Amino acid sequence: MKVSLADLRTQYYELKEQIDAGIAEVIDSGLFCGGPRVARLEQEIADLCGAKHGIGVASGTDALILALEAYGIGQGDEVITTPFSFGATSEAIARVGARPVYVDIDPHTFNINVASIEAQITPRTKAILPVDLYGQMCDRNALQSLAKKYNLRLIVDSAQSIGAAQNGTPIAPNNDATTLSFYPTKNLGAYGDGGMILTSNDEAAEILRSLRGHGTHGHKYHYVRVGYCSRLDAIQAVVLENKLPLLNGWNELRRRYAHLYNALLTDVAQESDGALCLPCETGDNYHIYHQYTVRHTHRDALQAYLKQQEIATEIYYPAPLHLQPAYTHYGYQEGDFPISEKVSNEVLSLPIHPELTEEQIQYVAKHVVAFQKSHTPEPTYQR
Ligand SMILES: *Cc1c(COP(=O)(O)O)cnc(C)c1O
């Protein structure tokens, strides 16, 4: 049995008629960049995520860059962030001229350890940029009160968490900005690149709309700031508006599969720091499992074994950002963020998309169990 990490074609065939018709309509209308269809989608997604405004842009990376810039963050500023994320999180900070200041993660949720942030705040700190990694929200209450206490901006990278909630609250309320990505394999994926910034700050929303369209204001040839060309196009809006009503059901299915993995693997897993650790969904979270990521002390052997069974897996992410060549000039060294460094060697994401069947999840779990039984792991685990 083959088990893939994503199956975009099957999802397309579910919606082919509507999407094809919508795309034809856009081509016929000649309205490709922006327009009422994009505006309607922006409002629907803002409503879903609990923000007043949605500003569609060309990618999730641009969403981060524009959000930082809209709040005036740039040269000489420091932004506190996680070293354990996709590269775009640090890239956006560096791109606006600010400096990423890393804080290590919690080994169970993989999200920034909020308790360690305060010690890194300096007079130059302007913002906190945490990530909702794998689809589970980082601790909003703690982050929001910290941001308030030190008068910092809270910009959350929610590229992986559209539809998630914490204590019943969706991803966006009370953040200064929340950014989304519609990269094709995200839980809500376009057929190309796309992204969005969510905010309830009217002034920031106006700046963001100006920034994405060459820094214009009022008239399309009147430039009040140096902007970008970063729009969400109407063809992507067709894809996204047709998928949006299905997002909750897809997220529910991902959750069901995650809980099935948990049930099937719990006997061979250890609570903490064993050979195999299952992902931890903390009680107040509605985790949407963009990834189902386990930790294993023999990760590469497990991955190779699963590959032999035609089970695709992926390592998100094999090296923390502070050790990447692009960011070493900030002066961080191996050993600075031991948890991020350790989990980079242990994480493995198993297939979890909604186009899978329950039998496929059982097949994957069966082989993880078989691996556990055939490979006697070291009895004690060294930190
Ligand atoms: C996907 C992703 C991004 C970037 O999104 P793009 O649309 O590919 O630019 C940023 N941060 C995280 C955590 C992501 O997963």
The ligand as an ORCA input file, in Angstrom:
! r2SCAN-3c Opt
* xyz 0 1
  C       4.475     27.815      4.702
  C       5.043     28.631      5.775
  C       5.444     29.966      5.587
  C       5.579     30.628      4.255
  O       4.546     30.557      3.407
  P       4.728     30.732      1.827
  O       3.323     30.922      1.379
  O       5.358     29.487      1.311
  O       5.561     31.942      1.598
  C       5.857     30.699      6.692
  N       5.907     30.154      7.912
  C       5.569     28.878      8.137
  C       5.630     28.357      9.535
  C       5.134     28.058      7.079
  O       4.809     26.799      7.332
*
